[in-house]
Amino acid sequence: MDTGNVAWILTSSALVALMIPGLALFYGGMVSSRRILNMMLMCFGGAALVAMLWVLFGFSAAFGDSLGGLGLIGNPLEYAGLGETLTDDPDAALPLALIAVFQMLFAGVTTALVAGAAAGRMKFGSWMAFAGLWATFVYFPIAHWVFAFDGDGTTGGWIANTLGAVDFAGGTAVHMNAGIAALALALFLGKSADWGGPVRPHNRPLVLVGAGLLWIGWYGFNAGSALAAGQAASVVFLNTTVAACAGLLGWAVMDRVRRGAVTSLGSASGLIAALVAITPACGAVSPLGAIVIGAAAGMVCCLAIEWKFRLGFDDSLDVVGVHLVAGVLGTLLIGLLATPDAPSGRAGLFYGGGLSLLAIQATATVATLAYSFVVTSLIAALVKRTMGLRIPEEQELGGIDAHAHAEIAYEDDLPEGVPVGAGAHPTSIA
């Protein structure tokens, strides 16, 4: 066991963990001041619940031997409780405990991403129930499809082994999955009471800070997925960096052309869109290819966020316009821009590989989107029927923080009808 590799994945795990507060700040800054605590708690709460499920059966469902050799779901009892992580395996490249916690944080971040579609209008208890069910029946199976590699094609996931799609760090399992799930949840929730008005982020500096923390954390997400401190991780680190910068610039150019000014919110969104798009491709393309993917994501997603108004769905924080669209874009562009000289060793159309890799990438994309949308819709329908999804309209308009959590972020921002001191004394709210 190479201690240098172990040290790198330990560091990468800490970087991925940083993405949870980074996402909470990024999302929190974009909502109103009376919704920020709820938004941040949805991120932290969802990730915390998923960690419990991961220990009980999630790691087994994602990385256990495939039931029936079909590549659809791992044996949920194989590592149940993760007791096997307590003993050392001298033949393993990395400790099982390290693989378990690294991938556990992936699951937590992915679940937290979906919360952006429900900002300010979903019951917190319903969100927690939804998050647990979604992780169990959507994320864990798709993670098995994409991340469970094996040597003989019978014990791992079908996308990774049978289909042979390229997804270095989670364009399908993480970003497309979260993006299409956010769309399904938004459709079941319905529009916010104040939907259609101008979007007024209450704290743009928080958005930039959150985006910066996500950028740093993304190095653990992408370069850590090399599972070793070597050439592959180095190439991925480089590609992730240049793609992120290209995405920020691409969105900034679109902002300048279409709106006459470069905005902080747009630049931060372009950065995130590019990071999403390069996630599946970071080990498959050259640095020039990474720049193309990043710039394309920044420009395309700048246009895509307007679809919600044209199509009439309330994706409050543009999870669909950024994570779904950029995830699909990055996954498909692998079929064109993949170079055999990159760590993944595959050739796309522009490097003499023909259309076969593009067809494979498209198959993985369609399968992920279809499964996630259908099962997420069933989960949302179940929660809506049993617990209800929405808070009352008057609480939504007054601010969910005080009513759902008996707290406010800023003491001078009490909504009408809530007693003074409610933020310090939760019992003062009926």
N, C-alpha and C positions, 0 to 999 in steps of 0.2 A: 504494500500500500504506500503510494507516494505521498509523503506528508505535504509537499508543495501543492499537489492537487487538492488534498483535503483542506488545506488552508484557503485556497482560492474559492472552493465551493462554500466553506463556512462564511467567507466574506461576501460571496454572492448572495447567500441566503439572507444575510443582514441587509444587503442592498435591496433585495426584493421586499423585505419587511418594511423598509423605508417607504415603499410605494403606497402602503396603506394610509399612513398619515399624509403623504404627498397628495394622494387622490382626494382625501377628505378636505384638505385645504383648497385644492383646485376646484372641486365641486362646491365647497362651502363659500368660497369667494364669489361664485357666480349666482348664488341665490340671494334672496332678500335677507336683511338682517334678522328678520323674525323666523327664518327657516334654517339658519346656518347650523344650529346645534342638532336639529333633527337630521339634516343631511350628513353631517359628520358622524353622528351616532349610527346611522344606517350603514356607513362604510365600516366602522369599527365593529358594530354588533354583528353584521353579516359575516365578516371575516372570522370573528371569534367563534361563532356557532359552527362554521365550516371546519374550524380546527378540531372541535370536539368530534364531529362526525368523521373526520379524516382518521383520527386515532381509532375510533370504534370499528369502522368498516370501509371508509373512503379510500385509504391507501390500497387496501386489498382489492376493492372494486376497480381501481384505476390501474394497478400494477401487478395484481395477482394473475396467475395463469388463466387464460381465457376459458370460460365455461364452454364445454363442447368443442373447443378448438375453432369457434366461429369468429373470434376477434371482436365480439360485441361488448362483452363485460368480463371483468376479472372475477375470480372467486372471492366473494366478500368476506369469507371466513379465513382465508389463507394467512393473513397477517393481522387478524382481528385483535385489537388492543395494543398492537405493536410491541408485544413482549419480546419478539425476536430481535428487536433493535438493541437489547441490553447486552448481548454477547457479541464478541468480536469474531469476524470471519476472516481468517488470514489470507484467504484466496480472493477476497473481494477487492475491486479497484477503489471503492469508496465505502465508508460505513453505511449500512442500511439506514441507520438513524439519520444520517445526513441527507440521503436521498429523500427520506420521508418528510423531513422538515422543509427541504428546498421545494419540493412539489406541493406540500401543504400550503405554503405561502402563495404559490401560483393559484391554487384553488380559492384562497381567500380574496386575492386581488380581483380575480375574475368575477366572483359573486358581488363584490363591492361595486364593480363597474356598472352592473345592471341597475343599481339604486339611482343612478342619474336620471332615469326615465320616470321616476316616481316622486321627484323632489316636491316636498311641501304639501302633498295631498293624500298620502297613503298612511293608514294606521300602522304604528310602529310594530305592534304585535303581529299584524298581518304580514308585514314585511319580513319579520323574523321567521314566521312559518313558511312563507314563500321561499326565502333564502335557503332554509334547510331542505325543503322538498326539491328545489331547483338544483342544488348541489348534488343531491342524491340521485335524481333521475335524469339529469341533463349533463352536468359537468363531469361527474365521475365516469359515466359511460364514454362520453366523447374524449375525455383525457385518455382512457384506455385505447380507443381507436388510434389516437395520434401519437401518444408518448410511450406506449408499451411496446418496445422493440424486443425481438427475440431472434435466435439464430436459426430456427427451423420453420418459422412461419405458422406455428400451431398454438403457441402459448401467448402471443401478443395481440395487439390491435390490428384490425384489418386495413386501416388507412396507412399505418406505418409499415406493415409487412407485406400484405397481399397486394394492395394497390401500389404502394411505393411512392406516395406523394412526398414532396419536400415541404416540411414545416419545421424550421430549425428551433423556434422557441414559442410557438403558439398562435400563429395567425388564425388558424381554424378553431382550435380548442378554446382559446382565450378570447380573441377580439371579435371574430365573426360570431362566435357563440354568444358572447355577451351582447353584441349589437343587435342581433336578431331577437334575442330574448327581451331586450329593452323595448323593441318594437311591439312584441306581443303583449308585454305588460302594460305599455302605454295605451294600447288599444282597449284593453279591458278596464283600465282605470278611467279612461275618458279624459277630456280636456280639463285643465285647471279652471277655477272659477274666473280668473283674470286672464285667461289665455287669449292671445292675439294682440295684446298690448306690447309696448316696447319692452325689450329685455333690459333690465336694470341691475347688473351685478352690483352688490352692495360694497364690495371691496376688491377692486382690480389688483392691487398689490398682492393680496392673498392668492389670487389666481396665478400670478407670475411665480410666486414662491412655491406654490404647489406644483406648477409645471416644472420648475427647476429641480425639485426633489424627485419628481417622477423621472426626469431625464437621468439623474444620477442613479436612481434605483434600476432603471432599465438596463444598465450595464450588467447588473447581476442577473436580470431576467434573460438577456440575450447571450452575453459572453459566458455567463455561468452555465448556460445550457450546453456548452462544449464539454462540460464535466471534466475538464482538465485545464491546467495552466500551461498552454502551449501555443502552437501556431494557429490552430482553429480559433481559440478564444481571442487571439490578437487580431486576426482578420475581422472577426465579428465585432470587436470593440471599435475598430477603425470604421467599418461600414455603418455601424449604429451612429457614430458621431457625425459623419458627413451627411448621412441621410437626414438626421434631425436638423442640422443647420440648413440644408436645402429646403426642407419643409417649411421652416420658419420664414425663409426668404420667399418661397413660392406663394405662401398665403399673404405675405406683406405686399408683394407685387399685385396680387389680385385685389387686395384692399385698396391700394393706391389707385388702381385703374378704375375700379367700380364705385368706390366711395370717396375718393379724393384724399384719403388719409390712411396712414398705417396705424392700426389700433393695437393696443397691448393685448386685448382679449383675442384678437385674430392671430397675432404672432404666437401667442401661447398655444392656441388651438392648432396652428400649422405645425408647431414643434411636436405636439402629441400625435397628430395625424401621421406625420412622417415616421415617428417611432413605432406606431402601430403597423404601418405598411412594411417597414424593414424587418419587423419581428420574424415573419416566416422566411424571409429572403436573406437574412444577414449572413448566413453561411454559404449562400449559393451564388452570389454575384460579386463582381469586382467593385472597387470604390466608385468608379464612374457609373456603374449600374446602380449602386446605392444612391448616388446623387439624383439619377433619373427617377428612381422610385420615390425618394423623399420629396422632390420638387413636384412630381405628379400628384402625390397625396395631398400636399399643401394646397395646390390649385383646385383639384377636383373636389376635395372636401369643403373648400370655401364655397363652392356652388351647391354642394349636396345638403348643407345644413338648412337651406331654404325649402327643401322638399316638404318638410313637415307642414309648412303653411299652405303649400299647394295641394298636398294630399290630405290635410286635415287631421293629423295626429299630433299629440302633445308630447314630444320627446324633449323634456324640459332642458336638459343639459347636453343635447346633441350626441348622445351615445350612438344613435343610428347613423347620423351624418358623418361622424368621425370614426368610430370603432368598426362599425359594420362596413362602411364604404371603403375605408383605408385597408381593413383586413382583407376584403375581397380583392382590392386592387393589388396589394402586395403579393398575395397568393397566386394570382393569375399572371402577374408580370414575371414570376419565376419561370414560367413556361416560355418566355421570350428572352429573358436576360441572363438566365443561369449559365455560368461558365464552368467547364470541367476543371479549371485551375483552382477554383474556390474549394473550401473544405468539404462541401457536400458532394462535389465531383460529378455533377450532372450538367448536361448540355441542353440549353433552350434553343428555340428556333433561330435566334440571331447568331448562335455559336455552332451551327451545323447539326443540331439535335432533332430537327423536324418538329412536327406538331404533337408528338406523342406525350411529351412532358406537359404541355399545355392541356391536353385532354385529361391527363391524370389529375392535374391541379383543379381543373373544372369539376371533375367528379367528386373530389374531396370537398370542394366548396358547396356544391349542390346538396350533398348528403348531410353535411353539417348544418346548413341553413334549414333544410326541410325538417330534420329530426328536432332540432332545438326549437323551432317555431311551433311545431305541433305539440310537443310535450310541454313546453312553457305555457302555451295557451290552455292546455288541460289543467295544469297546476294553478294558473291564475283563476280559471273558472271555478275550480274546487274551493280555493281560498275565498273567492268572492261570495260563493254560495253559503259557505259555512261561517266565516268570520266577518265578511265584508271587507272591501278594499279601501274605501274612501273615508276620510274624516268628514264631519259635517261642514257644510259650506261656510258657516259663520266662523268656525275655527280656522278653516283654511284662509279666509280673508283676513282674519285677525292675527294670524301667525301660529304655525303649528308648534313652535318651541314651548310657549307658555302653556298651551292647552295639553299637549301630549307629554311633555317632560317636566312641567312645573319649573321651568328655568327660562331665562332670557340671556342672550349673549351680551347685551349692552343695557345697563341699568336705566338709561334715559330713553329707552325704546319700548316701553310697556304698551301693549295693545289696549285699546279701549275696553273697559270692563274687567280688566285683570287687576287685583289689588296691588298697591305699591308694596314692594318687599317680596313679591312672589318668587323672584329669582333666588332669594336667599332662604326662603321658608316655604318648601314645597307644600306643606300642609295647608297653606293659605288658599290654595286653589281647590275648589270642590271637585 
